[in-house]
Amino acid sequence: MKCRHCGTDLTLPFLDLGSAPPSNSYLTSAALHAPEKWYPLRVMVCTECWLVQTEDFADHEELFSADYAYFSSFSDSWLRHARRYVELMVERFALGAGAHVVEVAANDGYLLQYVRERGIACLGVEPTASTAAVARAKGIEVVESFFGRRLASELRAAGKAADLMAANNVLAHVPDINDFVGGFAVLLKENGVATFEFPHLLRLVEGVQFDTVYHEHFSYLSLSAVTRIFERNGLCVCDVEELSTHGGSLRVFAQRADTGSLPVAAAVAEMLARERAAGMTAADYYRDFQRRAEKIKDDLLEFLIEAKRSGKTVAAYGAAAKGNTLLNFAGVRPDLIAFVADRNPAKQGKFMPGSRIPIVGEDRLKTVRPDVVLILPWNLSTELAGQLAYVSEWGGERVAAVPEFHRLPMARSFIS
Protein backbone atom coordinates (compact mmCIF):
# COMPACT_ATOMS: atom_id res chain seq x y z
CA MET A 1 0.00 0.00 0.00
CA LYS A 2 1.10 3.55 -0.71
CA CYS A 3 0.52 6.60 1.48
CA ARG A 4 -2.80 8.21 0.65
CA HIS A 5 -1.17 11.65 0.82
CA CYS A 6 2.36 11.45 -0.61
CA GLY A 7 2.39 8.05 -2.35
CA THR A 8 5.32 6.61 -0.38
CA ASP A 9 5.35 2.82 0.12
CA LEU A 10 4.13 1.99 3.63
CA THR A 11 6.44 -0.36 5.54
CA LEU A 12 6.14 0.68 9.22
CA PRO A 13 3.28 -1.04 11.12
CA PHE A 14 1.48 0.75 13.94
CA LEU A 15 -1.44 -1.46 15.00
CA ASP A 16 -3.05 -4.72 13.89
CA LEU A 17 -6.50 -5.36 15.36
CA GLY A 18 -7.14 -8.46 13.29
CA SER A 19 -10.43 -8.07 11.48
CA ALA A 20 -13.78 -6.49 12.28
CA PRO A 21 -17.00 -5.34 10.62
CA PRO A 22 -17.47 -1.59 10.09
CA SER A 23 -18.00 -0.11 13.54
CA ASN A 24 -21.16 1.85 12.70
CA SER A 25 -22.88 -1.01 10.84
CA TYR A 26 -25.38 -1.88 13.55
CA LEU A 27 -27.41 -5.02 12.92
CA THR A 28 -31.15 -5.50 12.78
CA SER A 29 -32.81 -8.67 14.07
CA ALA A 30 -33.14 -9.91 10.50
CA ALA A 31 -29.44 -9.31 9.86
CA LEU A 32 -28.55 -11.73 12.65
CA HIS A 33 -29.51 -14.56 10.30
CA ALA A 34 -27.14 -13.40 7.57
CA PRO A 35 -23.34 -13.25 7.34
CA GLU A 36 -21.47 -10.06 8.21
CA LYS A 37 -18.67 -8.50 6.22
CA TRP A 38 -15.44 -8.38 8.21
CA TYR A 39 -12.41 -6.48 6.95
CA PRO A 40 -8.80 -6.49 8.12
CA LEU A 41 -8.13 -3.59 10.48
CA ARG A 42 -4.48 -2.68 10.22
CA VAL A 43 -2.79 0.71 10.57
CA MET A 44 0.48 1.77 8.96
CA VAL A 45 2.78 4.80 9.28
CA CYS A 46 4.21 6.78 6.38
CA THR A 47 7.88 7.45 7.16
CA GLU A 48 7.97 10.32 4.66
CA CYS A 49 5.03 12.57 5.73
CA TRP A 50 4.19 10.75 9.03
CA LEU A 51 0.54 10.25 8.16
CA VAL A 52 -0.79 7.29 10.14
CA GLN A 53 -3.46 5.46 8.14
CA THR A 54 -5.55 2.33 7.80
CA GLU A 55 -5.01 -0.10 4.98
CA ASP A 56 -7.82 0.28 2.46
CA PHE A 57 -10.31 -2.58 2.35
CA ALA A 58 -13.81 -1.10 2.85
CA ASP A 59 -15.39 1.45 0.50
CA HIS A 60 -16.29 4.78 2.12
CA GLU A 61 -19.79 4.81 0.61
CA GLU A 62 -20.49 1.53 2.38
CA LEU A 63 -19.14 2.88 5.67
CA PHE A 64 -21.22 6.07 5.49
CA SER A 65 -24.46 4.64 4.21
CA ALA A 66 -28.01 6.05 4.14
CA ASP A 67 -28.87 4.55 7.54
CA TYR A 68 -25.73 5.82 9.29
CA ALA A 69 -26.50 5.66 13.01
CA TYR A 70 -24.22 8.29 14.57
CA PHE A 71 -26.15 11.41 15.58
CA SER A 72 -24.08 14.16 17.21
CA SER A 73 -26.93 15.72 19.15
CA PHE A 74 -27.29 12.85 21.61
CA SER A 75 -24.28 14.11 23.57
CA ASP A 76 -25.10 17.08 25.78
CA SER A 77 -21.42 17.93 26.22
CA TRP A 78 -20.90 17.93 22.44
CA LEU A 79 -23.82 20.32 21.97
CA ARG A 80 -22.28 22.66 24.54
CA HIS A 81 -19.00 22.39 22.65
CA ALA A 82 -20.73 23.30 19.38
CA ARG A 83 -22.56 26.28 20.87
CA ARG A 84 -19.35 27.60 22.39
CA TYR A 85 -17.52 27.14 19.08
CA VAL A 86 -20.09 29.31 17.30
CA GLU A 87 -19.84 31.99 19.98
CA LEU A 88 -16.05 32.07 19.70
CA MET A 89 -15.91 32.12 15.90
CA VAL A 90 -18.56 34.84 15.58
CA GLU A 91 -16.61 37.03 17.98
CA ARG A 92 -13.12 36.23 16.65
CA PHE A 93 -13.94 36.75 12.97
CA ALA A 94 -16.71 39.36 13.38
CA LEU A 95 -19.27 37.23 11.57
CA GLY A 96 -22.51 39.09 10.97
CA ALA A 97 -25.70 38.80 8.96
CA GLY A 98 -23.78 39.12 5.68
CA ALA A 99 -21.47 36.22 6.39
CA HIS A 100 -21.78 32.66 5.09
CA VAL A 101 -20.80 29.59 7.12
CA VAL A 102 -20.35 26.11 5.63
CA GLU A 103 -19.95 23.00 7.75
CA VAL A 104 -18.58 19.87 6.12
CA ALA A 105 -19.95 16.74 7.82
CA ALA A 106 -22.84 18.70 9.31
CA ASN A 107 -24.43 15.52 10.69
CA ASP A 108 -27.81 16.27 12.28
CA GLY A 109 -27.36 20.04 12.44
CA TYR A 110 -25.88 19.95 15.95
CA LEU A 111 -23.62 22.98 15.17
CA LEU A 112 -25.31 24.91 12.37
CA GLN A 113 -28.48 25.26 14.44
CA TYR A 114 -26.53 27.76 16.57
CA VAL A 115 -25.29 29.62 13.49
CA ARG A 116 -28.85 29.85 12.20
CA GLU A 117 -30.07 31.16 15.56
CA ARG A 118 -27.78 34.18 15.07
CA GLY A 119 -29.27 34.98 11.68
CA ILE A 120 -26.12 34.00 9.80
CA ALA A 121 -26.56 32.21 6.47
CA CYS A 122 -25.26 28.66 6.57
CA LEU A 123 -25.02 25.47 4.56
CA GLY A 124 -24.32 21.92 5.64
CA VAL A 125 -22.58 19.27 3.56
CA GLU A 126 -23.54 15.79 4.79
CA PRO A 127 -23.45 12.54 2.78
CA THR A 128 -25.55 10.37 5.13
CA ALA A 129 -29.29 10.59 4.46
CA SER A 130 -30.34 9.70 8.01
CA THR A 131 -28.54 12.61 9.66
CA ALA A 132 -29.13 15.07 6.79
CA ALA A 133 -32.90 14.57 7.19
CA VAL A 134 -32.71 15.56 10.85
CA ALA A 135 -30.68 18.67 10.00
CA ARG A 136 -33.22 19.72 7.38
CA ALA A 137 -36.00 19.32 9.93
CA LYS A 138 -34.19 22.02 11.93
CA GLY A 139 -34.43 24.38 8.95
CA ILE A 140 -30.83 23.93 7.80
CA GLU A 141 -29.98 23.75 4.10
CA VAL A 142 -28.02 20.57 3.43
CA VAL A 143 -26.23 19.29 0.34
CA GLU A 144 -26.29 15.51 0.59
CA SER A 145 -22.93 14.59 -0.89
CA PHE A 146 -19.31 13.79 -0.13
CA PHE A 147 -17.07 16.85 -0.14
CA GLY A 148 -14.10 17.47 -2.41
CA ARG A 149 -12.82 19.81 -5.12
CA ARG A 150 -15.65 19.04 -7.54
CA LEU A 151 -18.44 19.83 -5.09
CA ALA A 152 -16.55 22.88 -3.81
CA SER A 153 -16.31 24.26 -7.36
CA GLU A 154 -20.04 23.71 -7.90
CA LEU A 155 -20.91 25.46 -4.65
CA ARG A 156 -18.62 28.39 -5.37
CA ALA A 157 -20.17 28.80 -8.81
CA ALA A 158 -23.57 28.85 -7.12
CA GLY A 159 -22.53 31.77 -4.90
CA LYS A 160 -21.88 29.66 -1.78
CA ALA A 161 -18.28 30.72 -1.04
CA ALA A 162 -17.61 30.71 2.70
CA ASP A 163 -16.29 33.18 5.24
CA LEU A 164 -15.97 30.33 7.71
CA MET A 165 -15.82 26.61 7.09
CA ALA A 166 -16.04 24.08 9.92
CA ALA A 167 -14.92 20.47 9.73
CA ASN A 168 -15.31 18.74 13.06
CA ASN A 169 -14.13 15.14 13.32
CA VAL A 170 -14.25 14.52 9.59
CA LEU A 171 -10.66 14.99 8.36
CA ALA A 172 -9.83 11.50 9.63
CA HIS A 173 -12.88 10.05 7.85
CA VAL A 174 -11.95 10.79 4.23
CA PRO A 175 -10.13 8.30 1.98
CA ASP A 176 -8.86 10.94 -0.49
CA ILE A 177 -7.47 13.47 1.96
CA ASN A 178 -5.83 15.57 -0.76
CA ASP A 179 -9.07 16.07 -2.69
CA PHE A 180 -10.95 16.81 0.52
CA VAL A 181 -8.51 19.45 1.77
CA GLY A 182 -8.22 20.94 -1.70
CA GLY A 183 -11.95 21.58 -1.66
CA PHE A 184 -11.55 24.02 1.22
CA ALA A 185 -9.04 26.07 -0.75
CA VAL A 186 -11.63 26.27 -3.53
CA LEU A 187 -14.70 27.18 -1.45
CA LEU A 188 -13.15 29.64 1.01
CA LYS A 189 -13.43 33.34 0.23
CA GLU A 190 -10.13 35.18 -0.27
CA ASN A 191 -9.85 35.98 3.45
CA GLY A 192 -12.00 33.12 4.72
CA VAL A 193 -10.97 30.78 7.50
CA ALA A 194 -11.47 27.03 7.94
CA THR A 195 -11.27 25.16 11.23
CA PHE A 196 -10.60 21.46 11.52
CA GLU A 197 -11.04 19.49 14.73
CA PHE A 198 -9.65 15.97 15.03
CA PRO A 199 -8.30 13.66 17.73
CA HIS A 200 -4.61 14.35 18.21
CA LEU A 201 -2.39 11.37 17.44
CA LEU A 202 -0.08 12.44 20.27
CA ARG A 203 -2.89 11.99 22.78
CA LEU A 204 -4.01 8.75 21.14
CA VAL A 205 -0.56 7.24 21.68
CA GLU A 206 -0.13 8.65 25.17
CA GLY A 207 -3.52 7.34 26.29
CA VAL A 208 -3.40 4.04 24.35
CA GLN A 209 -6.67 5.04 22.68
CA PHE A 210 -6.53 2.14 20.25
CA ASP A 211 -10.32 1.79 20.31
CA THR A 212 -10.58 4.98 18.24
CA VAL A 213 -9.16 2.92 15.37
CA TYR A 214 -11.85 1.65 13.04
CA HIS A 215 -12.52 1.47 9.33
CA GLU A 216 -14.39 4.79 9.21
CA HIS A 217 -11.18 6.49 10.38
CA PHE A 218 -8.84 6.40 7.42
CA SER A 219 -6.22 8.67 9.04
CA TYR A 220 -4.80 9.41 12.51
CA LEU A 221 -3.46 12.91 12.57
CA SER A 222 -0.61 14.94 13.97
CA LEU A 223 -0.07 18.61 13.26
CA SER A 224 3.17 17.61 11.53
CA ALA A 225 1.27 15.55 8.96
CA VAL A 226 -1.64 17.98 8.64
CA THR A 227 0.67 20.93 7.94
CA ARG A 228 2.27 19.07 5.03
CA ILE A 229 -1.09 17.95 3.64
CA PHE A 230 -2.50 21.48 3.82
CA GLU A 231 0.54 23.08 2.19
CA ARG A 232 0.34 20.70 -0.77
CA ASN A 233 -3.36 21.44 -1.25
CA GLY A 234 -3.54 25.22 -1.11
CA LEU A 235 -4.01 25.91 2.61
CA CYS A 236 -1.78 27.45 5.25
CA VAL A 237 -2.08 26.58 8.95
CA CYS A 238 -2.32 29.86 10.89
CA ASP A 239 -3.21 28.73 14.43
CA VAL A 240 -3.79 25.65 16.56
CA GLU A 241 -5.52 25.01 19.87
CA GLU A 242 -5.69 21.98 22.12
CA LEU A 243 -9.13 20.69 23.09
CA SER A 244 -10.27 18.13 25.66
CA THR A 245 -12.84 16.55 23.31
CA HIS A 246 -12.54 12.94 22.11
CA GLY A 247 -9.72 12.14 24.48
CA GLY A 248 -7.63 15.13 23.38
CA SER A 249 -8.06 16.94 20.06
CA LEU A 250 -6.58 19.76 18.03
CA ARG A 251 -8.48 22.64 16.49
CA VAL A 252 -6.47 23.81 13.49
CA PHE A 253 -7.17 27.14 11.81
CA ALA A 254 -6.29 27.40 8.13
CA GLN A 255 -6.56 30.00 5.38
CA ARG A 256 -5.93 30.05 1.67
CA ALA A 257 -2.21 30.00 0.98
CA ASP A 258 -2.58 32.42 -1.94
CA THR A 259 -4.78 35.13 -0.41
CA GLY A 260 -5.01 34.61 3.36
CA SER A 261 -3.79 37.56 5.43
CA LEU A 262 -3.86 36.25 9.01
CA PRO A 263 -0.47 36.02 10.78
CA VAL A 264 0.76 32.57 11.77
CA ALA A 265 0.42 32.22 15.54
CA ALA A 266 3.38 31.10 17.65
CA ALA A 267 1.27 28.13 18.80
CA VAL A 268 1.86 26.43 15.43
CA ALA A 269 5.64 26.28 15.77
CA GLU A 270 5.29 25.34 19.44
CA MET A 271 3.07 22.35 18.70
CA LEU A 272 5.29 21.17 15.85
CA ALA A 273 8.30 21.35 18.18
CA ARG A 274 6.39 19.44 20.86
CA GLU A 275 5.59 16.66 18.39
CA ARG A 276 9.20 16.43 17.27
CA ALA A 277 10.37 16.31 20.89
CA ALA A 278 7.95 13.45 21.56
CA GLY A 279 9.48 11.53 18.66
CA MET A 280 6.50 11.63 16.30
CA THR A 281 8.72 12.12 13.27
CA ALA A 282 10.78 9.01 14.01
CA ALA A 283 9.89 5.34 13.56
CA ASP A 284 10.62 4.25 17.14
CA TYR A 285 7.68 6.29 18.44
CA TYR A 286 5.23 3.88 16.81
CA ARG A 287 6.80 0.49 17.52
CA ASP A 288 5.43 -0.37 21.00
CA PHE A 289 1.78 0.59 20.54
CA GLN A 290 0.64 -2.93 19.63
CA ARG A 291 1.85 -4.41 22.93
CA ARG A 292 0.16 -1.65 24.94
CA ALA A 293 -3.17 -2.22 23.16
CA GLU A 294 -2.99 -5.95 23.78
CA LYS A 295 -2.49 -5.37 27.52
CA ILE A 296 -5.75 -3.39 27.71
CA LYS A 297 -7.55 -6.17 25.85
CA ASP A 298 -6.13 -8.84 28.17
CA ASP A 299 -7.00 -6.90 31.34
CA LEU A 300 -10.58 -6.40 30.20
CA LEU A 301 -11.03 -10.05 29.31
CA GLU A 302 -9.59 -11.15 32.63
CA PHE A 303 -12.08 -8.94 34.49
CA LEU A 304 -15.08 -10.08 32.43
CA ILE A 305 -14.26 -13.77 32.76
CA GLU A 306 -13.81 -13.44 36.51
CA ALA A 307 -17.13 -11.56 36.77
CA LYS A 308 -18.87 -14.36 34.88
CA ARG A 309 -17.34 -17.02 37.12
CA SER A 310 -18.51 -15.05 40.15
CA GLY A 311 -22.10 -14.98 38.85
CA LYS A 312 -22.11 -11.23 38.22
CA THR A 313 -24.18 -9.55 35.51
CA VAL A 314 -22.23 -7.16 33.30
CA ALA A 315 -23.81 -4.60 30.98
CA ALA A 316 -22.22 -1.83 28.93
CA TYR A 317 -23.20 1.75 28.31
CA GLY A 318 -22.84 3.67 25.05
CA ALA A 319 -23.05 1.82 21.73
CA ALA A 320 -20.18 3.87 20.35
CA ALA A 321 -17.97 2.90 17.41
CA LYS A 322 -14.96 2.83 19.73
CA GLY A 323 -16.81 0.29 21.86
CA ASN A 324 -17.20 -1.97 18.85
CA THR A 325 -13.46 -1.84 18.20
CA LEU A 326 -12.73 -2.79 21.80
CA LEU A 327 -15.30 -5.60 22.00
CA ASN A 328 -14.36 -7.17 18.68
CA PHE A 329 -10.61 -6.99 19.32
CA ALA A 330 -11.19 -8.68 22.68
CA GLY A 331 -13.62 -11.25 21.25
CA VAL A 332 -16.37 -10.29 23.70
CA ARG A 333 -19.84 -11.75 23.10
CA PRO A 334 -23.22 -11.70 24.92
CA ASP A 335 -22.07 -14.37 27.38
CA LEU A 336 -19.73 -11.78 28.92
CA ILE A 337 -21.76 -8.59 28.39
CA ALA A 338 -25.53 -9.04 28.45
CA PHE A 339 -26.52 -5.83 26.66
CA VAL A 340 -25.42 -2.29 25.78
CA ALA A 341 -27.65 0.60 26.88
CA ASP A 342 -27.78 3.72 24.71
CA ARG A 343 -29.88 6.90 24.57
CA ASN A 344 -30.03 6.95 20.76
CA PRO A 345 -33.36 5.50 19.49
CA ALA A 346 -31.73 4.82 16.11
CA LYS A 347 -29.52 2.21 17.78
CA GLN A 348 -32.00 0.73 20.24
CA GLY A 349 -33.43 -2.62 19.15
CA LYS A 350 -30.35 -3.31 17.04
CA PHE A 351 -27.20 -5.28 17.77
CA MET A 352 -23.53 -4.35 18.01
CA PRO A 353 -21.69 -5.34 14.82
CA GLY A 354 -19.44 -8.34 15.27
CA SER A 355 -20.18 -9.06 18.92
CA ARG A 356 -23.97 -9.09 18.26
CA ILE A 357 -24.69 -7.81 21.75
CA PRO A 358 -28.22 -6.34 21.91
CA ILE A 359 -28.65 -2.56 22.23
CA VAL A 360 -31.41 -1.39 24.54
CA GLY A 361 -32.70 1.82 26.09
CA GLU A 362 -31.16 3.20 29.25
CA ASP A 363 -34.21 2.19 31.28
CA ARG A 364 -33.08 -1.45 31.02
CA LEU A 365 -30.21 -0.67 33.40
CA LYS A 366 -32.66 0.33 36.12
CA THR A 367 -34.76 -2.78 35.50
CA VAL A 368 -31.96 -5.36 35.39
CA ARG A 369 -29.65 -3.64 37.90
CA PRO A 370 -26.42 -5.19 36.61
CA ASP A 371 -23.52 -5.65 39.01
CA VAL A 372 -21.14 -3.93 36.60
CA VAL A 373 -21.60 -1.28 33.90
CA LEU A 374 -18.72 -0.98 31.43
CA ILE A 375 -18.62 2.55 29.96
CA LEU A 376 -17.53 2.23 26.34
CA PRO A 377 -17.29 5.94 25.31
CA TRP A 378 -14.63 6.72 27.91
CA ASN A 379 -14.14 10.16 26.37
CA LEU A 380 -17.55 11.08 27.85
CA SER A 381 -16.82 9.58 31.25
CA THR A 382 -17.24 12.88 33.10
CA GLU A 383 -20.66 13.43 31.55
CA LEU A 384 -21.68 9.80 32.04
CA ALA A 385 -20.45 9.63 35.63
CA GLY A 386 -23.27 11.96 36.60
CA GLN A 387 -25.79 10.44 34.22
CA LEU A 388 -25.19 6.94 35.61
CA ALA A 389 -24.85 7.88 39.27
CA TYR A 390 -27.97 5.84 40.03
CA VAL A 391 -26.02 2.61 39.39
CA SER A 392 -24.60 3.09 42.89
CA GLU A 393 -28.11 2.77 44.37
CA TRP A 394 -27.99 -1.02 44.08
CA GLY A 395 -24.26 -1.31 44.74
CA GLY A 396 -23.32 -1.59 41.07
CA GLU A 397 -19.92 -0.44 39.90
CA ARG A 398 -18.95 1.47 36.79
CA VAL A 399 -15.74 0.59 34.99
CA ALA A 400 -13.81 1.63 31.89
CA ALA A 401 -11.06 -0.13 29.95
CA VAL A 402 -9.12 2.78 28.40
CA PRO A 403 -6.43 4.09 28.94
CA GLU A 404 -6.18 1.21 31.41
CA PHE A 405 -8.80 -0.89 33.15
CA HIS A 406 -10.16 1.12 36.10
CA ARG A 407 -13.18 1.49 38.34
CA LEU A 408 -15.00 4.81 38.50
CA PRO A 409 -15.64 6.19 42.01
CA MET A 410 -19.10 5.65 43.47
CA ALA A 411 -21.47 8.61 43.44
CA ARG A 412 -20.98 10.52 46.69
CA SER A 413 -24.68 10.60 47.56
CA PHE A 414 -24.68 6.79 47.78
CA ILE A 415 -21.45 6.27 49.73
CA SER A 416 -22.25 5.22 53.28
Number of C-alpha atoms within 10 A of each C-alpha: 12 13 21 22 21 16 12 14 14 19 12 16 18 19 23 19 21 12 18 22 24 24 23 24 23 26 21 17 12 8 12 13 8 9 7 15 13 15 16 18 23 20 23 24 23 24 17 16 19 24 26 26 27 27 20 17 12 17 11 17 11 12 19 20 15 14 14 20 20 20 17 18 17 15 16 12 14 17 16 13 15 21 17 14 16 19 15 12 15 17 11 9 12 9 19 13 9 9 16 20 24 25 23 26 26 28 28 28 30 23 26 29 18 18 26 17 9 15 12 17 20 21 22 27 21 24 23 24 18 19 23 26 17 16 23 15 11 14 12 22 17 24 18 17 16 18 21 21 18 14 18 21 17 14 16 15 11 9 9 20 24 27 20 24 26 25 20 20 17 19 24 19 20 19 20 13 21 19 16 22 23 23 20 31 26 24 28 24 21 18 15 24 26 24 20 19 23 23 25 21 22 20 16 21 18 10 15 19 25 23 23 22 25 27 30 23 20 24 26 26 22 24 23 20 20 20 19 18 21 22 15 16 20 19 26 23 25 22 20 23 13 15 15 10 17 21 18 17 23 23 20 21 22 26 27 28 18 12 13 18 13 16 9 15 13 11 14 20 15 12 18 17 13 13 17 13 10 12 14 20 20 12 15 10 13 19 12 12 18 16 11 16 23 17 14 21 22 13 15 24 18 11 14 21 15 13 16 14 9 9 10 15 20 24 24 25 25 23 29 21 25 21 24 29 28 25 23 23 21 18 13 21 16 14 13 20 21 16 27 29 23 21 17 20 13 15 25 19 14 21 23 27 26 25 20 20 25 23 27 23 17 17 12 16 20 13 8 10 20 21 18 21 25 24 27 26 23 23 17 18 16 11 13 17 17 10 10 18 18 18 22 19 15 12 15 18 20 25 20 19 23 22 19 17 16 14 14 15 13 18 16 9 10 13 10 4
